[in-house]
Amino acid sequence: MVKSNDSRRPSSSLARMPFIVSSNMEKVDPTTRKLIRSHARRGKKTKGSRATKDQHFSGKAITGYIKTDRVKLDEVIEVYVPLTPGRIGPDLYFIEFTDVMEPSIYFNLLEVTRVVKRIVSPLKAVIGFEAEVAKLNSPFGRDAAALHVLAFAVQGFVDRVLRRQEGSINPVAILHLQKGLRLLRERLLGMDDETKISDSTMSIVLKLASVAHFDGDYQTSRHHMEGLRKIVDLRGGLGVFGGTMLLVEMMKSDLGIALLNGSNPVFFSRPSEPVAEYPEKLLPTSSDDKMHGQDDIDLIQIADNDLGIAWRVMKRFCLFVNLGMQTQRLIHPELICETMIAVMYRLLHMGFADGSIDEAIRLGLLAFSYHVFLQWQDIKPTHAQFHHAYKTCILNLSRTDGIPSRLTLWLSINGCHLDIRHTRRSMAKRFYTRTGQEMRSEKLERDAGYTQVLHVDCRIG
């Protein structure tokens, strides 16, 4: 006789679920068949809802099922509470914030950050692991200066992107910025050398660089990144930060600022600091050509060997991502970060003759890599330097005879990602006259020629 255990009593829905055991090959009676069909229909109705429940994975896991729900920008507004402190009188500038962030504001930022991180890193949101949020934005923790700067950044994002308030100045956000900068200045002028170059201090400088770049202030963002470079050197170099979220965010900011503004990156720009090697699992093998037939490098006429390796690495990365989407399996975020660093920094250091196929492919790979690794969901970059370089190179190339139509199509798609409308129209017309195919956005994404080159089989930007 089995004793009952109230602490392990099943839920009511499970308690009502019957178990049917059959020990022979005969058909069950009509009543039982009807019962089976009713539960089968019930399972179909609940199947979709079960897949959307949150799932947690440990950092040591290699694979797991992914959650691919696309976050909407409006969700940020739904969870965000405006920064409006209690006050007496109409003038906010007489308000003095305390050094310690109010708990209500802290937990508000925590909720918003969980949504925003899926917007700023859409690829990781749909195909990579999402680490459990033990601290707010990891390096920030409960650091008062960092949280005040973060409050300013979040309010600016909400006002400019979601509420379309271009050029508006939110007085409460400015107060948070002033408070954060004052606390940071006191820290840098203090006697605690360890705190001056701590992860939290670096995160504040990094956030200031990102905000300036988001606002289109290249000089200020570059100035902050150079200061961050000095702190990294004082800490012993990039190797100290291996495997941390801080390293990932530094690389993303450095690459984005350098790429969109046509400048040299701050990191991996010295002979003593070579770019990290490609991930071993992404390096091309001799079996690739046998499996895929004629090499893409021959089809699109890549002449430079280093550029060809970068192309093949990105192609294998795309195969991993697309396979993960099709099988609903995760890709470890380290592979995403390592691929981004190894590919994009090498491409930035390369250079070929204007109007050449190799230069067009280099810019195309940079545009594609930006779309995959750096571009925020539903938000197009506003900087014109890279747009101009891409458009000029592609338009010059379109006037050259003998350009493979598949390459022309792929470059046009990348122009769509960057929202370069003039380039898209010119390349579309060129491709139409060369191949007789109609180039509409909806058709391009399903075109077999495009999917055989480089593409990621999910909407991430």
C-alpha positions as CSV (number, residue, x, y, z in Angstrom):
1,M,0.0,0.0,0.0
2,V,1.4,3.4,-1.0
3,K,1.1,6.2,1.4
4,S,-0.3,9.5,0.2
5,N,2.0,12.5,0.1
6,D,0.3,15.8,0.1
7,S,3.4,17.8,-0.7
8,R,3.8,15.9,-4.0
9,R,0.2,15.9,-5.0
10,P,-0.2,16.4,-8.7
11,S,-2.0,19.4,-10.2
12,S,-5.7,19.2,-10.8
13,S,-5.2,18.9,-14.6
14,L,-2.8,16.0,-14.3
15,A,-5.0,14.3,-11.7
16,R,-7.8,14.2,-14.2
17,M,-5.7,12.7,-16.9
18,P,-6.3,8.9,-17.2
19,F,-3.6,6.4,-18.1
20,I,-4.6,3.8,-20.7
21,V,-2.7,0.5,-20.7
22,S,-3.2,-2.1,-23.4
23,S,-1.6,-5.6,-23.1
24,N,-2.9,-7.1,-26.4
25,M,-3.3,-6.3,-30.1
26,E,-7.1,-6.0,-30.0
27,K,-8.8,-2.7,-30.7
28,V,-10.0,-0.7,-27.7
29,D,-13.7,-0.1,-27.2
30,P,-15.5,2.9,-28.7
31,T,-15.6,4.8,-25.4
32,T,-11.9,4.6,-24.9
33,R,-11.2,5.6,-28.5
34,K,-13.4,8.7,-28.0
35,L,-11.4,9.5,-24.9
36,I,-8.1,9.2,-26.7
37,R,-9.3,11.5,-29.5
38,S,-10.5,14.2,-27.1
39,H,-7.1,14.3,-25.3
40,A,-5.3,14.4,-28.6
41,R,-7.3,17.4,-29.6
42,R,-6.6,19.0,-26.3
43,G,-2.9,18.5,-26.8
44,K,-3.0,20.2,-30.2
45,K,-4.7,23.3,-28.7
46,T,-2.1,23.7,-25.9
47,K,0.9,22.8,-27.9
48,G,1.6,26.3,-29.1
49,S,1.2,27.9,-25.7
50,R,3.6,25.5,-24.0
51,A,6.4,26.4,-26.4
52,T,6.3,30.1,-25.4
53,K,7.0,29.6,-21.8
54,D,10.3,30.9,-20.5
55,Q,13.1,28.4,-20.3
56,H,16.4,28.7,-18.4
57,F,19.7,27.2,-19.4
58,S,22.9,27.0,-17.5
59,G,26.0,28.6,-18.9
60,K,27.6,25.2,-19.3
61,A,25.0,23.9,-21.7
62,I,25.9,23.3,-25.3
63,T,22.5,22.9,-26.9
64,G,18.9,23.5,-26.0
65,Y,15.7,24.6,-27.5
66,I,15.4,28.3,-28.5
67,K,12.7,30.9,-28.0
68,T,12.2,32.8,-31.2
69,D,9.5,35.3,-30.3
70,R,10.2,38.6,-31.9
71,V,10.2,41.4,-29.4
72,K,8.3,44.6,-30.4
73,L,9.6,48.1,-29.7
74,D,6.3,48.9,-28.1
75,E,7.0,46.4,-25.4
76,V,9.7,48.7,-24.0
77,I,7.0,51.4,-23.4
78,E,4.7,48.9,-21.8
79,V,7.2,48.0,-19.1
80,Y,8.9,51.4,-18.7
81,V,7.9,53.9,-16.1
82,P,9.0,57.4,-16.9
83,L,11.6,59.0,-14.7
84,T,9.5,61.5,-12.8
85,P,10.5,62.0,-9.2
86,G,8.3,63.5,-6.5
87,R,8.8,67.3,-6.5
88,I,7.5,70.5,-5.0
89,G,7.1,73.4,-7.4
90,P,7.5,73.6,-11.2
91,D,11.3,73.7,-11.5
92,L,13.0,70.3,-11.6
93,Y,16.5,71.7,-11.6
94,F,16.4,72.3,-7.8
95,I,15.9,68.6,-7.2
96,E,19.0,66.8,-5.9
97,F,19.0,63.0,-6.4
98,T,20.5,60.8,-3.7
99,D,23.6,58.8,-4.5
100,V,21.8,55.6,-4.1
101,M,19.3,54.8,-6.8
102,E,15.7,54.5,-5.6
103,P,14.5,50.9,-5.5
104,S,11.5,51.7,-7.8
105,I,13.8,53.1,-10.5
106,Y,16.3,50.3,-10.1
107,F,13.7,47.6,-10.7
108,N,12.1,49.6,-13.5
109,L,15.5,49.7,-15.3
110,L,15.9,46.0,-14.6
111,E,12.6,45.2,-16.4
112,V,13.4,47.5,-19.3
113,T,16.9,46.1,-19.7
114,R,15.5,42.6,-20.2
115,V,13.5,43.8,-23.2
116,V,16.0,46.2,-24.6
117,K,18.8,43.6,-24.7
118,R,16.7,41.6,-27.2
119,I,16.5,44.7,-29.4
120,V,20.2,45.5,-29.3
121,S,21.3,41.9,-29.7
122,P,18.6,40.3,-31.8
123,L,20.8,37.4,-33.1
124,K,21.6,36.3,-29.5
125,A,17.9,36.7,-28.6
126,V,16.8,34.2,-31.3
127,I,19.7,31.8,-31.6
128,G,22.0,32.2,-28.6
129,F,21.9,31.7,-24.8
130,E,20.4,34.5,-22.7
131,A,22.2,34.5,-19.4
132,E,20.2,34.9,-16.3
133,V,20.1,38.5,-15.0
134,A,21.8,38.2,-11.7
135,K,23.0,41.8,-11.9
136,L,21.6,44.7,-13.9
137,N,23.5,44.7,-17.3
138,S,26.2,42.6,-15.6
139,P,29.0,45.1,-14.9
140,F,26.6,47.8,-13.7
141,G,25.3,45.9,-10.6
142,R,24.1,48.4,-8.2
143,D,26.8,51.0,-8.8
144,A,25.1,54.4,-8.3
145,A,27.0,56.3,-11.0
146,A,26.5,53.6,-13.6
147,L,22.7,53.3,-12.8
148,H,22.2,57.1,-13.1
149,V,24.0,57.1,-16.5
150,L,21.9,54.0,-17.6
151,A,18.7,55.8,-16.5
152,F,19.7,58.7,-18.8
153,A,20.5,56.3,-21.7
154,V,17.2,54.4,-21.4
155,Q,15.1,57.6,-21.2
156,G,16.8,58.9,-24.3
157,F,16.2,55.7,-26.2
158,V,12.5,55.8,-25.3
159,D,12.1,59.5,-26.2
160,R,13.9,59.4,-29.5
161,V,13.1,56.0,-30.9
162,L,9.8,55.1,-29.5
163,R,8.1,58.4,-28.9
164,R,9.8,60.1,-32.0
165,Q,10.8,63.1,-29.9
166,E,13.9,64.1,-32.0
167,G,16.0,66.8,-30.4
168,S,13.9,66.9,-27.2
169,I,15.6,67.3,-23.8
170,N,14.1,65.4,-20.9
171,P,15.0,67.4,-17.8
172,V,14.8,64.4,-15.5
173,A,17.1,62.4,-17.7
174,I,19.6,65.3,-17.7
175,L,19.5,65.3,-13.9
176,H,20.4,61.6,-13.9
177,L,23.2,62.2,-16.3
178,Q,24.6,65.1,-14.2
179,K,24.4,63.0,-11.1
180,G,26.2,60.1,-12.8
181,L,28.9,62.3,-14.2
182,R,29.5,64.0,-10.8
183,L,29.8,60.6,-9.1
184,L,32.2,59.4,-11.8
185,R,34.3,62.6,-11.6
186,E,34.6,62.2,-7.8
187,R,35.7,58.6,-8.3
188,L,38.4,59.5,-10.8
189,L,39.7,62.2,-8.6
190,G,39.7,60.0,-5.5
191,M,42.5,58.0,-4.0
192,D,41.2,54.5,-4.8
193,D,43.2,53.5,-7.9
194,E,41.5,50.1,-8.1
195,T,38.0,51.6,-8.3
196,K,39.1,54.1,-11.0
197,I,39.8,51.2,-13.5
198,S,37.1,48.8,-12.2
199,D,34.6,47.0,-14.5
200,S,31.9,49.4,-13.3
201,T,33.9,52.5,-14.2
202,M,34.6,51.0,-17.6
203,S,30.9,50.2,-18.1
204,I,30.1,53.9,-17.4
205,V,32.6,55.1,-20.0
206,L,31.4,52.5,-22.5
207,K,27.7,53.5,-22.0
208,L,28.6,57.2,-22.5
209,A,30.4,56.2,-25.8
210,S,27.4,54.3,-27.0
211,V,25.0,57.1,-26.2
212,A,27.2,59.7,-28.0
213,H,27.4,57.4,-31.0
214,F,23.6,56.8,-31.0
215,D,23.1,60.6,-31.0
216,G,25.5,61.0,-34.0
217,D,28.3,62.6,-32.0
218,Y,31.3,60.7,-33.4
219,Q,34.0,62.8,-31.8
220,T,32.7,62.3,-28.3
221,S,32.1,58.6,-28.8
222,R,35.7,58.2,-30.2
223,H,37.0,60.2,-27.2
224,H,35.3,57.9,-24.7
225,M,36.6,54.8,-26.6
226,E,40.1,56.0,-26.5
227,G,39.8,56.6,-22.7
228,L,38.5,53.0,-22.4
229,R,41.5,51.8,-24.4
230,K,43.8,53.4,-21.8
231,I,42.0,51.7,-18.9
232,V,42.3,48.3,-20.7
233,D,46.0,48.9,-21.0
234,L,46.3,49.7,-17.3
235,R,44.4,46.5,-16.5
236,G,46.8,44.4,-18.6
237,G,45.2,44.2,-22.0
238,L,42.2,42.5,-23.6
239,G,43.2,39.1,-22.4
240,V,42.1,40.0,-18.8
241,F,38.5,40.4,-20.0
242,G,38.2,37.1,-21.9
243,G,34.8,35.5,-21.7
244,T,33.1,38.5,-20.1
245,M,30.1,40.5,-21.2
246,L,32.2,43.7,-20.8
247,L,34.5,42.5,-23.5
248,V,31.6,41.7,-25.9
249,E,30.1,45.2,-25.4
250,M,33.5,46.9,-25.9
251,M,34.1,45.1,-29.1
252,K,30.6,45.9,-30.4
253,S,30.9,49.6,-29.7
254,D,34.4,49.8,-31.1
255,L,33.4,48.0,-34.3
256,G,30.2,50.0,-34.8
257,I,31.9,53.4,-34.3
258,A,34.8,52.5,-36.6
259,L,32.7,50.9,-39.3
260,L,29.9,53.5,-39.6
261,N,32.3,56.5,-39.4
262,G,35.0,55.2,-41.7
263,S,37.7,55.3,-39.0
264,N,40.2,52.9,-37.5
265,P,39.1,50.8,-34.6
266,V,40.6,51.4,-31.1
267,F,41.3,47.8,-30.4
268,F,43.4,45.3,-32.5
269,S,45.1,48.3,-34.2
270,R,48.6,47.6,-33.0
271,P,51.2,45.1,-34.3
272,S,51.5,43.8,-30.7
273,E,47.8,43.1,-30.6
274,P,47.0,40.7,-33.5
275,V,43.3,39.9,-34.2
276,A,42.1,36.7,-32.6
277,E,42.1,33.5,-34.8
278,Y,39.0,32.3,-36.5
279,P,36.9,29.8,-34.6
280,E,38.3,26.4,-35.5
281,K,34.9,24.9,-36.3
282,L,34.3,27.6,-38.8
283,L,37.5,27.2,-40.8
284,P,36.9,25.7,-44.3
285,T,37.8,22.0,-44.8
286,S,38.6,20.0,-47.9
287,S,35.2,18.3,-47.6
288,D,33.3,21.6,-48.1
289,D,34.0,21.8,-51.8
290,K,33.0,18.2,-52.3
291,M,29.7,18.7,-50.4
292,H,28.7,22.0,-51.9
293,G,30.0,21.5,-55.4
294,Q,31.6,24.6,-57.1
295,D,33.0,27.0,-54.6
296,D,31.3,30.4,-54.2
297,I,34.7,32.0,-54.3
298,D,35.0,31.0,-58.0
299,L,31.4,31.9,-58.7
300,I,31.7,35.5,-57.3
301,Q,35.3,35.9,-58.4
302,I,37.1,36.5,-55.1
303,A,40.8,37.0,-55.9
304,D,42.4,37.8,-52.4
305,N,43.1,34.7,-50.3
306,D,42.4,36.4,-46.9
307,L,39.1,37.8,-48.2
308,G,38.2,34.4,-49.4
309,I,38.8,32.9,-46.0
310,A,36.6,35.5,-44.3
311,W,33.9,34.7,-46.9
312,R,34.1,31.0,-46.1
313,V,34.1,31.5,-42.4
314,M,30.9,33.7,-42.6
315,K,29.3,31.1,-44.9
316,R,29.9,28.3,-42.3
317,F,28.7,30.6,-39.5
318,C,25.5,31.2,-41.5
319,L,25.1,27.4,-42.0
320,F,25.4,27.0,-38.2
321,V,22.8,29.7,-37.6
322,N,20.4,28.4,-40.2
323,L,20.7,24.9,-39.0
324,G,20.0,26.1,-35.4
325,M,16.9,27.8,-36.6
326,Q,15.6,24.8,-38.5
327,T,16.3,22.4,-35.7
328,Q,15.4,24.8,-32.9
329,R,18.8,24.4,-31.3
330,L,21.0,27.0,-29.6
331,I,24.4,28.3,-30.6
332,H,26.7,29.2,-27.8
333,P,27.2,33.0,-27.6
334,E,31.0,32.6,-27.5
335,L,30.9,31.4,-31.1
336,I,28.9,34.5,-32.1
337,C,31.3,36.8,-30.3
338,E,34.5,35.1,-31.6
339,T,33.2,35.2,-35.2
340,M,32.3,38.8,-35.0
341,I,35.7,39.8,-33.7
342,A,37.8,37.6,-36.0
343,V,35.8,38.5,-39.2
344,M,35.0,42.2,-38.8
345,Y,38.4,43.4,-37.5
346,R,40.1,41.6,-40.3
347,L,37.8,43.2,-42.9
348,L,38.3,46.6,-41.4
349,H,42.1,46.2,-41.8
350,M,41.8,45.0,-45.4
351,G,41.6,47.4,-48.4
352,F,41.4,46.9,-52.2
353,A,41.3,49.1,-55.3
354,D,38.2,51.2,-55.7
355,G,35.7,49.7,-58.1
356,S,37.2,46.2,-57.8
357,I,35.2,43.1,-57.1
358,D,37.3,42.4,-54.0
359,E,36.6,45.8,-52.5
360,A,32.8,45.4,-53.2
361,I,32.8,42.0,-51.5
362,R,34.8,43.5,-48.5
363,L,32.2,46.2,-48.1
364,G,29.4,43.7,-48.7
365,L,30.8,41.4,-45.9
366,L,31.1,44.4,-43.6
367,A,27.5,45.4,-44.3
368,F,26.3,41.9,-43.9
369,S,28.3,41.4,-40.7
370,Y,27.0,44.7,-39.3
371,H,23.4,43.5,-40.0
372,V,24.1,40.1,-38.3
373,F,26.1,41.1,-35.3
374,L,25.6,44.8,-34.5
375,Q,22.4,46.2,-36.0
376,W,19.6,46.8,-33.6
377,Q,16.2,45.3,-34.4
378,D,14.0,47.6,-36.5
379,I,16.5,50.5,-36.1
380,K,18.6,51.7,-39.0
381,P,22.0,53.4,-38.5
382,T,22.0,57.1,-39.1
383,H,25.7,57.6,-39.9
384,A,26.4,58.5,-43.5
385,Q,30.1,57.7,-43.9
386,F,29.8,54.0,-44.5
387,H,26.6,54.4,-46.4
388,H,28.4,56.8,-48.8
389,A,31.4,54.4,-49.3
390,Y,29.1,51.4,-49.9
391,K,26.9,53.3,-52.3
392,T,29.8,54.7,-54.3
393,C,31.6,51.4,-54.6
394,I,28.5,49.4,-55.6
395,L,27.4,52.0,-58.1
396,N,30.9,52.0,-59.7
397,L,30.8,48.2,-59.8
398,S,27.4,48.1,-61.4
399,R,28.8,49.9,-64.4
400,T,31.4,47.2,-64.9
401,D,30.7,44.3,-67.3
402,G,31.2,40.7,-66.3
403,I,30.0,41.0,-62.7
404,P,28.3,37.8,-61.5
405,S,24.5,38.3,-61.2
406,R,24.5,36.3,-57.9
407,L,27.0,38.8,-56.4
408,T,25.0,41.7,-57.7
409,L,21.9,40.4,-56.0
410,W,23.6,39.8,-52.7
411,L,25.1,43.3,-52.7
412,S,21.7,44.8,-53.4
413,I,20.2,42.9,-50.4
414,N,22.9,44.3,-48.1
415,G,22.0,47.8,-49.4
416,C,18.4,47.1,-48.3
417,H,19.7,46.2,-44.8
418,L,21.5,49.5,-44.6
419,D,18.4,51.3,-46.1
420,I,20.4,52.7,-49.0
421,R,17.4,53.2,-51.3
422,H,19.3,54.8,-54.2
423,T,21.7,51.9,-54.3
424,R,18.9,49.4,-54.1
425,R,17.0,51.0,-57.0
426,S,20.2,51.2,-59.2
427,M,21.3,47.6,-58.4
428,A,17.7,46.3,-58.9
429,K,17.6,47.9,-62.3
430,R,21.0,46.5,-63.2
431,F,20.0,43.0,-62.0
432,Y,16.7,43.1,-63.9
433,T,18.4,44.0,-67.2
434,R,21.0,41.3,-66.7
435,T,18.8,38.5,-65.7
436,G,15.3,39.5,-66.6
437,Q,14.1,38.8,-63.1
438,E,11.9,41.1,-61.0
439,M,13.6,42.3,-57.8
440,R,11.0,42.9,-55.1
441,S,12.0,42.7,-51.4
442,E,9.6,39.9,-50.7
443,K,10.9,37.8,-53.6
444,L,14.5,38.5,-53.0
445,E,14.5,36.9,-49.6
446,R,13.1,33.7,-51.1
447,D,15.3,33.8,-54.2
448,A,17.4,30.6,-54.5
449,G,20.4,32.5,-55.8
450,Y,20.4,34.7,-52.7
451,T,20.1,31.8,-50.2
452,Q,23.0,30.0,-51.9
453,V,25.3,32.9,-51.1
454,L,25.3,34.4,-47.6
455,H,22.1,34.8,-45.6
456,V,20.7,34.2,-42.1
457,D,17.4,32.4,-42.0
458,C,15.8,34.6,-39.4
459,R,14.7,38.3,-39.1
460,I,17.2,39.9,-36.8
461,G,17.3,43.6,-37.9
